[in-house]
């Protein structure tokens, strides 16, 4: 199946910057992945993948890492989105992206958009 999109790569990089205690382990696990499914829900997306489990799992207190909330360029509009990296037994398993809407409160139908063209503008701090 396809590779991670530019947006997904940028979200992973942002997660690693924010979660310094697990950043090296997470980067190692994300080096060799196999995407198993990508689901565009229209409101967001789920990208499921498998990692090489010969490396040790991440030691993290939750089953998810919810970071970052960010501005994402969709065509010529800016969409506010949130992201969750789901873990299974300490291994990254799925990246979820969901929209809060535009700054004016509108939602964007992502069914009509190429998820590969979405660009991270930056996290909302």
Order of alpha helices (4+ residues) and beta strands (2+ residues): alpha-alpha-beta-beta-beta-beta-beta-beta-beta
